[in-house]
Amino acid sequence: MSNAVPTRRLLHGAQIPAIGVGTWPLDDAQSERVVADALQAGYRLVDTAENYRNETGVGRGLKASGVERSEVFVTSKFNKRWHGKDLVRPAAERSLESLGLEYLDLLLIHWPNPSQDRYLEAWEGLVDLLESGLVKAIGTSNFKQSHLERIIAATQVAPDVNQIQLSPAATRSSVRTFHTEHGILTESWSPIGGKDTEVLSAPAVLEIARAVERTPAQVVLRWHVQLGLVPIPKSANPERLRQNLQVFDFELSEQQVHELSALDQGESVVADSDAFGH
């Protein structure tokens, strides 16, 4: 792994970079450019998914960057049609073919889809896949504590990662505590907020940004890093991509971290994974 970005050790031994680049909602052409730009800027974690319909572009960007495959941590996710113990390997193989890769660093169940009630079978398939070497780490996305408790109780295997919607506007403290207790790393999607969770223009963020002479986005991403979270910001702008990576050479005070966490609006502003999924 590159020395530019610190890494975190996952439950099953893989090393994940402490910040990544997201690719939703980029198409193939956009994701090819953004991934190549991001890797050349120093990112080493790239996040995609079957549902983003851009795995081919992400794979092209990986090659165009000139960065060695072994230096990059590639994550993808699969949809509910692959929720079956014997369906997970075909899902992984499909993603690998689209990406043009021989293995994935991390494969996630994208949503639990509890109304379908096959996410436990999907998890059993992922546990089997981990032993095959096609993936280096396995995890979940958008799982609630109840979903996690069920899969851990049934298999005695905890995910390496649970990737969830998380920002100062939605701090998710309860599920984060559960993650910590079980050795699960928390990844943050929409880490600087979104249309329903505007964060960057919050007075507290702007005030801290002025105080530490950083951009509002850098302040919020540093908040994630100091809490031990791995944020995955998305930007198609090369300058913002570089800025978002520059969060390892300054620190927020405990008071500043507290002020950002106080922006929490609770679970009402996050997508309900009991009701939404694909």
GICORLIN-V481209 format. One record per residue. SS is DSSP state (~ for helix, > for strand, _ for the rest). Layout:
# GICORLIN-V481209
SS  SS
This chain:
# GICORLIN-V481209
_  _  _  _  _  _  >  >  >  _  _  _  _  _  >  >  >  _  >  >  >  >  _  _  _  _  _  ~  ~  ~  ~  ~  ~  ~  ~  ~  ~  ~  ~  ~  ~  _  _  _  >  >  >  _  _  ~  ~  ~  _  _  ~  ~  ~  ~  ~  ~  ~  ~  ~  ~  ~  _  _  _  ~  ~  ~  _  >  >  >  >  >  >  _  ~  ~  ~  _  _  _  _  _  ~  ~  ~  ~  ~  ~  ~  ~  ~  ~  ~  ~  _  _  _  _  >  _  >  >  >  >  _  _  _  _  _  _  _  _  _  ~  ~  ~  ~  ~  ~  ~  ~  ~  ~  ~  ~  ~  ~  _  _  >  _  _  >  >  >  >  _  _  _  ~  ~  ~  ~  ~  ~  ~  ~  ~  ~  ~  _  _  _  _  _  >  >  >  >  >  _  >  _  _  >  _  _  ~  ~  ~  ~  ~  ~  ~  ~  ~  _  _  _  >  >  >  >  >  _  _  _  >  >  _  _  >  >  _  _  _  _  ~  ~  ~  ~  ~  ~  ~  ~  ~  ~  _  _  _  ~  ~  ~  ~  ~  ~  ~  ~  ~  ~  ~  _  _  _  >  >  >  >  _  _  _  _  ~  ~  ~  ~  ~  ~  ~  ~  _  _  _  _  _  _  _  _  ~  ~  ~  ~  ~  ~  ~  ~  _  _  _  _  _  ~  ~  ~  _  _  _  _  _  _  _  _  _
